[in-house]
Amino acid sequence: MFGFLNKAKLIKGDLKGIAKLMYQDVSNDSWDKENLTKKNLDFTIESVRYINMYTKRLMNTEFGTELLNKHFDNLVVRTGAYIGEVIKNNIKQDFYWYESDSVYNYSPKLNGVFNNTKTQSVLYSKKRDIVILPLNVVSQFLKGNSSYSDFLTYVEETIKQNA
C-alpha cells in the first residue's frame, strides 16, 4: 500500500563547478598556464583535445607523474567532470549528475552495471534509464587500463550512442 515510501531517491551532484577547475585552478607549469584556459576549455567536443594533451603530459613527464601520484583522485574528478559536461552539453537530453549510490539504488535495471566502482558521481538519464561513467573512464585511462586510445574517442562515441 505504501510501497512508494520505500522508493529510492536520486541525489543530485552538480559537477559543473568542479569541471571549471580544469582552467580555474591550474598548476604553475607553463604549458598548463598557456593551454588550460577558459578560452580553450569551452566545453566543446574540440576542447577535449586539450584534455588529451594534458593527460598525456601527466602520464609521460616527470612533473606530470608526480602530480598524478599526489593528486590522482582530484585529477580524476576534475577531468571526468569536464569530459562529462562536454558529453552532457552535446547529448542535449535529460542527463544529470547524480551520486552513483543513489542511481544504483534507484534503478533495478542497472544492478551490477557499476557497483564495483569507487566513482562518486555519474551522468544518468531517468527517462531512458541509462548511466554514463566519465569519472570511471578517466580513472581507468590514467591507470593505463582503458579501451579508449584517448578521451576524444570516448566523448565522440558516447555522444553518438546517446544522442
N, C-alpha and C positions, 0 to 999 in steps of 0.2 A: 504494500500500500504506500509506503513512504520510501520506495527504492531510490527516488530522485535525491534523497538526502545523502545517500552513500556515493553518489556520482562524484568522481574525482574532478577537481577543478584545475584548470590550466593556470599556471603562474607566469605572467609575462616578465620578460627580461629584456630591456632595450639595450642593445649593444652598439647603437649608432655612435654614442658618445665615446665608447672605447675604440671604435673604428677610427674616429677622428684623431686619436692619439698617434696614429701612424705618421701624421705630419705635425701634430702639435707638440709632441714630446720626443724629439729626435736626439740621437746621440751626438757627441762632439765630432764624430768622424766627418771629414769634409765631403765625402761622397753622399753620405746621408743628408747633410745640410743642403746640398745642391739639388738632390733628386727627390727626397721625401718631403715635398712641399704641397701646400693646399692646391696649387695650380696643377701639379702633376697627378696628385691623388684626388681626382674629382669624381670618384665613384662610377666611372665609365668602364666598359669592358677593356678598352685600350689601356687604362691606367694600371691594370693588373700586370702589365709588362714591367712596371717599376717594382711591383711586389716580387715578381720573379727575379729580377736583378738583385734586389735587396736580400732575398732569402738565399740566393746562390752565394752572395758575398758572406752571409752569416755562416754558411756551411763550408766555405772554402778559403777563408782568410783566418789568420791567427786572431786578429781583433774580433772577428765575427764569431768564431767558435768559442772564444772566451765569453762573449756576450750571451751567446746561446746557452752555454753551460750554466751561467749565473742566473739567467732570467728566462729559462725555457718556457715555463707556464705563462708568464706575461706576454712573451713574444707570440705564443700560440694563440692566446685570446685576442690580442690586438690584430694579428694578421688574419686570423679566422673571422673576426668580426668585420674587418674591412672587406674581405672576399665575400662574406655572407651578405653584406649590404649591397655590394655590386650585383650579386645574384638576385637578391630581393627586389632591387630597383629595376632590373631588366625583365624579370618574370612578370611583374605588374599584376600579381594576383594576391590572394589573401595569405601570403606567408608572413609570419611574425615571429619574433624571438620569444621563446618560452624556456623556462627551466626544464632541462631534459627529464628530470624525475617526474615532473608534473605531466609531461607528454606521455611518458612511458606508462604512468598510472591511468591516464585519461583514455588512451586508445588501445583496446584489446587487440586490434589488428596489428599493432606494432610490437607485440610481445616478442621479445628476443631479438629485435632488429638492432638495437643499440644499447642494450642493458649492461654490456661489459665495457663501456667506455667511461672515462673519467670526465668527459665533456660536461660542462655546466649548463650550456645553452645550445639550443638547436633552432633551426627555422622549421616552422610547422604550419601546414595548411589544414585548418579544421574542416573546411568544405570537402577537400579531396583526401583527407587523412594520409597526408604524405609528409615525411620528415626529410630535411636536408641537413647534413652534418659538416659544415665547413670547418669548425674547430677541430673535429676529429681528423679530417683530411689533412689539415695543416700539421697537426701533431705527427701523423704518420709520415708525411713528407719530410719534415725536419728530422725525423729519426732515420730516414733513408728507407722507409718501408712503404712507399706509395706506388700505386699502379699508374699514377699520372706522371708524365715527364715534367710538367710544370703546372702552375696554378691557372694559367690562361686556358689550357686544355680543359681542366676541371670546370672552370667557370662556364666556358662555352658549351660543353656537353651538358652541364646541369641546367643551364638556361634552356637549351634546345629540348631536353627531356621534359621540362616542367612548364614551358610557355603555352 
